[in-house]
């Protein structure tokens, strides 16, 4: 069977796109994207604005690529945690929470405000990807924890996940964060604390 190899031009294009996304991620998530122009970003990257627009037609397309890159990274980490701690519920739980906390903390208030004001559809992307990760990885983890006596058996795992998703959607969004004076990190931390206190057994709370 003949193997095909990527064309050098395609490899170069991927490398340039990756560099653009990495630099944009560093600026956008920390400082918001409304105050960072494509000209600013092109200058930071040492390329022409024409080259930048050849890879991303609009700033919104670039922000979307940044978010997808972020969630792909989070999923890779969660997959690694799941594979490495398949028989250790508490270790996996703590590592998964730390992973989500880390990725949530990267979304600074300025970035969240910009999504609310300029591109609400981008926050919908955040919610959709976040929902997928919680359903997939926490659903699997809680099911395993229930088998090991660390998650209450009188509450179906599906209900626990539904409550976690509903609380996250209701609180970790731009209007609610502003109303309650929370950041994405503190809002998510509060939700996790309340939900876990309700569903973990005494065995599950043992360090």
Order of alpha helices (4+ residues) and beta strands (2+ residues): alpha-alpha-alpha-alpha-alpha-alpha-alpha-alpha-alpha-alpha-alpha-alpha
